[in-house]
Amino acid sequence: MSTAPYGGADPGLYGPGSVTWQCHGDPVMWIAGVRALYLQALHPRAVRGVMANSTFHRDAWGRLLRTADFVGTLTYGTTYTAERAGARVRALHARLSATDPDTGERFRVDDPELLLWVHCAQIDSFLHVLLRSGVPLTAEQADRYVDENRVNARLVGLDPADVPADTAALAAYFEEVRPRLAAGADARAVDDFLRAPPVHPLLVPGRNLLWRPLAAAAYGTLPDWAHRLYGRTAPPPRVVTRRLRLTGRVLRSIPAGLRWRLPPGHILKAMRRLGPGSRPCAYTLRTPAAILDRPRRARHDDGGGFKTWRSPD
């Protein structure tokens, strides 16, 4: 992407002209990140690789924040910082292995099958929550989002040619991988943490007031087959969608400048680098969306998703 509109400054791997840049600053991305953890944990090898090579039980908060930092760096950082972050992740994964909980087979954490699952679960979750919370993307823009994030896949060690490039391919991938998914002991440990993360006793009321509704919203947006694997029901899809849209409105009512001051401040750094015209806001996509979407406007189904992109349930 040309740097000319930004006085020669580096817009990074995505840039303000991308759907990814405009959407990743939306506060519902925190809910989407929790949904991604729920979904990723359903692959027995992928979640075992995490449990065997990290301090998830003691530092699950840290892992969640590091993941958010990585996504922010890739989206809003310079090309150099994004490439460097990807190189660090690839080098770390290349040193790690784990034992399959069912077969006892030793496997590498950077197995392309596992990297692909983690990537697809993340991108599906981000897109699903953005759309279902009311972000006005068209089917074409949703496809662009999936395609753009093959850059993300490359940085963690995947060949972009092997990664879904649109929403139909992403849905087909989930159909293909579903028979290999299960909610074993590791997935249930993730579920237990996300439902009631350990905090200081004095902070328990705050956790119950703020965190639990967020985690419940993330869990509710999972497809029905994921609920069945976890063995926990969720409210009816229309109720989940209504609550998620309300949550999105509340979170978006918090001034962006205040939200973006939270560490590590990727968006504010990007705006200082590129100027105020780079300010991300998914709703700036509304006007082109109205143009792109005619004559086939994407339609909600009973689950609150869009039939052209939603994960199968």
Steps between C-alpha positions, in 0.01 A plus 500: 500500500633844410630719779441821302180608682688491831799713413722200438423343840472122507133389531607148592375172356131600486464877493193722545359392165440147630191358665728355769639840598153653530354210700772392742458819703141409589458416871303181430833352392551408867188284486619358169834410656330303777283320242819409313645343816184296550511380141875433486480286815279248319793367297663245737852536361488878469387550860743236628782692333396806698461319831827310470712801409360789697394607844137527390362396838707765677516769232193467279442875526852560375448269206179678402672838519804380304272370225322837485839672485608275212181570301538874567864497389419319177207729423630843599877465530756582235600235250822446693334455840237266356754285319719491811205393717420222255862383496499480881186288501635266230829457687318425825264247345786326318652405837182359652333160492236312698348154540163411348263437794330208320778323307812592695663614176748787523418791268642840415308810604574659161329216315322679210175321584501652848607844382218496244243408765611777733497752216158403365342488847633847567393659171157334512451629855611852420277523195201331662494727805561816297212425268262364760557802726386731223815603311367579151714282276371365172562148375770640273671677788479188715677310222764772484556469873565126474731552203693784664576291804693244302781747576452408865517131406829551316655667802432199723650259247224397259504510122225752412402281205387235750283741703132578429477815289128574538209423728377204294842333524510575873162334553612200291811469718287471815285230338814304420665532843198448727535118532841554663372735770417409858470656844751304708656585835709782354200667335304475822788662688481791254123514548538504879747788481294706260185458710668596829860617464685510832527847652567650840198443730431872512468504121249215475193730491658700216585181312144377535358835390730572205677185383231236525255675264782550248603133518139388481448715191808343338385147584148571375630598156662161445325272250259241639742215434756668727240533777427130465868411528536709816180352639358839593201667344476866406205739473300493176691654207271803476559575867877467455493735202287758683732494803811522285368799309412672826846424639656636182305825532603540863868432431503733201354776715832511689708767321747332266779730611455371854480133399807527282712641783509158663840331456659438260332779300552364147226710342616830648856426386373427149302824491804699613698334223246539221289796605136538613369371166611154606258487793332156486123479517302214351207733437701691241438192287124560505483723190703269276312211656170641378646521150666161501206317651240572236316322359566202732501633856629245752214362708479396864388148574343377823844473658586862436770410251529563128426202279784584264773470763386347826666188639284189460308393808 
